[in-house]
């Protein structure tokens, strides 16, 4: 029996979620209309998953989440309206430990397929590994830099020295906030991230990461030349294609392809890079997430001389995507999230002919 707590001040949203999950025979529900009520009922009901509204009077979603993660850590899925301000708050919640998010308007007009995906998100969340929050210090910004427009293909001729490709899904924002801010300002490879996330949130996520990292971070909203010192976040509800334009490596958004199940597709990102760049200078990183997106293409990358890192089960919120790489035997290294940056810094110094030094 899955114990699900629904926390939302809107009776309409509570009713929609309740109706959705009452049709599931193995779900026990508890509805709360405030953060205070939810915290008071936490010990008695002991939910396996909590859905939490971002915007509530009194104790809002972030304050409630902070208390849940500090006192009763468990998987939380945020329910958010599709506005810029709510998107920023939702991204912060994901960094604080919420494992996933559901856009609020989708609850009212969702198709049967979309409703099943929502149910799957909640069920997947129940399998997540959630740790007690270590406090606000780990989320402190490193300082905002002046904004700079993303480079177009004409701005930056020439190929980069190498390329880091990161695939990640459920639990991704929190682990990315461990890894990306630790990369130094002189990191020599462009970093491209496919995070499974709706478009309503990827722009806010990119802006948040730009504040946290030493490297300039932007959402890929148009054809963009890849250059060192930059992190590129794939736009949600779309795919990202990497291709060669003359002597320039370019990332560009493209409509979601029915060939791929998850979006932005990690497989498509890596496949494009393999067709455009020396595989021996590509590092693929497979982080937390359900499913197997990226396993096929990163296994091909490994077979063609590239390097791959799979996040270990010890640090992954959901071990599906990295486990697929481990089971395929195509992970050059299996590392805790805390170990990845030192490995990346070691690997970017290695030339293709020095492949024997790839083990971290």
N, C-alpha and C positions, 0 to 999 in steps of 0.2 A: 504493500500500500504506500503510495506516494503522498506525503503530507505537504500540502501547498498552502502558504499564507499569502493572501492578496491584500496589499496595503495601498489604498487610494482614497482620497477625500471625495472623489466623484462617485455618486451612487450609480451613474450610468456605466462608467468603466468597470466598477466592481461587478455590476450585473452582467456585463458582457463577458468578462473573464470567468465569472461563476458559471454562466450558461455554457461557455466553451468547455470547461473542465468537469462540470457535473455529468456530461455525456461520457466521460472516461470512467469505467467501472472500478478502477483501482486507485482513484484519487480521493483523498480526504481534504476538505477545504476549511479554511478559517479566514474570514474577511474582517479587515480592520480599516477604519476610516481615518486614522491618524498614526503618526510615528509613535506617539506616546502609548496608544492602545496596543500597537504591535509589540513594543518592547515589554509591556506588562504581561502579554500573553505568550511571550517567547518560551519561557521555561515550561509552562504547562502544556502547550501544543507541540513544542519541539519540531518546527517545520523543517523538512529536508530542503525546500526551496522557498524563497520569498520573492514575490514580484512587488516592486516598490515604485510608486509614483515619484517623479522628479520634483514636481511643484505641489506642495501641500502647505496649508496655513499652520502656524505654530512651528513644530519641529519639521523642517522640510526634508526632502529626500536625502540630501547629502548628510545632514546631521543625524538622521535615522540610520543611514548606512554606516557612518563612522561608529556609532554605538553598537550596531550589530557586529561589525568586524572586530571591535575591541572586546566585547563581552560575550557574544554568542556567534562566533564566526561560522558562516554557512553560505552556500551559493545564493546570490541575489541577482535577479534580472530586473533591470531598470525599465520602466514604462515612461516614454518621453514624447511630448508633442514635437512636431516638426518645425520648430522655430530656431533661429540662430542662437538665442540665449539659452534655450533648453538644450540644444545640441552641445554647447560648451559645458554645461553642467553635467550632461550625460557622459561626456568624454572624461571629465574629472572623476565621476563616479566609477567608471571602468578602471581608471588608474588607481583608485582607492581600493579596488578589490571586487567590485561587481563583475560577474562573469559574462554578461551579455546584455543586450538592450532590444526592446521592441518599440517601433514607432507607434504612437497612440492612435492616429487615424486608421491604421490598418485593422484595428480591432472591429470597427463598425462595418467596413465594406470589404472585408477580406473574402477571397474566393475559398472554396473548400480546400484547395491545395495550400493556399497561404495559411489557413487555419491549422492544417496538419503540421505545417512548418513551425508555427508558433508552439503547438503542443510538443513537437520534437525539441524545440529550444529549451523548454522547461524540463523535459525529461533528460536531455543532455546535461543541463545544469546540475541536476541531482547527482551526476557522477563526477562533478568537478572536485578537485583537491583545493581546499580553501584554507589559508593560513591566517592566524590572528594578525591584525594590522600592527605594524611596527611604528605607527604614528605618522605625523605630518612631515617629519624631517626628510623622509625618502622622496617626498613629492615636491620639495622646495625647488623653485625655479633657479636656474643658474644665471639668469639675467637676460633681458631682452636686447636684441641687437637691432639696428636700423633695418627696415625692410628692404629687400632687394628683389626685383622681378626675376622670375625664372628665365634661364637662358633659352633662346630659340636656336634652331640649328645653325643659323648664320652667325650667332654670337660666339660660338665656341667650336671652331674646326679642330679636327684631330681626335684620335681615339684615346680614351682613358687608359691608364696602366692596367687596370683590372676592374672587376665588378663584383659587388656583394648583392645577392638576391635573397630576400627574406620572405618566407611564406608563413602566415600565422592566422589563427581564427579565434575561437573562444578563449578568453583570458589573455588575449594579445596585448592590449594597451598597457597592462601592468608590467608584463615582462619586457616590453619594448622600452618602458621607462627605466628599466634597470640597465638595458644594453646600450641604447642609442646615446643617452647623455654621457656615457663613459667613453665614447669615441673621441679622440683628441681632435683639435681644430685642423691639424695637418694630416688627418687620415687620407691616404692617397687614392682610395677607390670611391666612386659613387656608390651609394647604397639605395636600392629600390625595394620598397616594402609593399607586398600585397596582403593587406589585412581585410579579412571578410567583415564588412561593415556597410550599412546602408549609406547612400550618398549624403543623406542629411547630416551625417556625423563625420565623414572623412575630412571635410574641409576644416572643421573645428579641431579635429585630432591633429591635422598637420600644423595648424597654427599653435596649438599647445606644445607640440614637440619642437617647434621652432623656438619657443621660449625656453625650453628645457635643455636643448642640446648646444654643443659648441659648433655644430655644422648647420648650415642653412637648410631648412626643411620646408617643402612645399607640396601641395597636392598637384598631381599631374592632370591638368584640365585642358591642355592643348599640347601639340608636339613640342617636346622639350629636349634639348641636348643634355646628355649626361656628362657631368664633370665632377672632379674631385672636390671635396669639401661640401658636398650637398647630399641630402637625403630626400628621396622622392616617394611620396605616398600615393598609391593607386587610388583613383576615384571610385567610390562605391557605386553599386548598381551599374557597373560597366566592367570591361576588361582592360588590361594594359598590354600593349604590344611593344616589344623592343625590336628595333630594326636598324639597319645601316643606311645612312644617306651620305654617299661619298665617303669622306674620311671622318664622319661624325656618327656617334651612336645616339639614337633618339628613342625616347619613350613617348608613347602617345595613347590616349584613351580611345577605346573603340566599343561599339555596342556589344552587349553581352552575347556570347555565342552559345547556342543550344548544345554545342558539342561538349561543353563543360558544365559540370553540375554546380560548382561553387563560383562565386564572383566577389571581387576580382579574382580571376583564375590564376593560381600559382603555376599550374602546369603551362598555361599559355605564356606567361611571363618568361619562364625558363626556356621554353621551346624557342621563343623569338630570339632570346639572347644566344642560344646555341647556334642558330642559323646566321648570326651576325657577328660573332666575336669568338676569339680563341678560347675554347673550353678550359684550357689549362690556366687561364687567368680569371676564372669565375669561381666564386665561393658561394655555395647555396646553403642557406640556413633554414631549417625546418623547426618551427616553434609550435607551441601548444595549439590544439584545435581538434575538433571532431572530424572524422572522415579521412580521406586519403589524398586530398588535393596537394599536388606537388610531388608525390612519391614517384610517379612514373617519370616525369621530366628530370627530377633531381637524380634518379637512378641512372638515367641516360647521361647526365652530366658527369656523374662519377665514373661511368664506364668509358667516357671519352677524355678522361684525364683531369677533370675538375675536382674540386674539394667540396665536401659536404659536412655539415654539422647537424646532428639531431639533438634536440633538447632532451635531457634525461627525464625519466619518470619522476624523479625526486623533486624537480622544480616545475614540471608542466602542470597546468591547471587541468587540461584534458590531454591525455597521452596519445590520442589517435593519430594525428598527422606525423609526429616524430617517430612513433612506434612503427608506422608503416615503413619508414626508411630503415630503421634498425632491423626489422624482420626481413627486409629485402637484402640485407647485408651490404647496403650501399652508403652507409654513413662512415665517412672518414674519421669522425670523432663523435662520441656521445658525451655531452657535457651538461652540467648544471648551468642554469642561466648565469650565475655569478662567475663562471669560468670562461664564458664565450669571448669577452672582449680581449683578454690576454691572448687567447688563441688566434683571434682575428689579427691582432697586432703582429703576432709572430708570423702568420701566414702571408700577410701582404708584403713582407720583405723578401719572400722566397721567389726566385725566378723559376720558370717552367722546368728548366733542366735539373733543378734541385728537388725533385718530387719526393725523394726518399726522406726529406725533412718535414713532411706534412703532418706527422703524428703529433698531436698535442698531449 
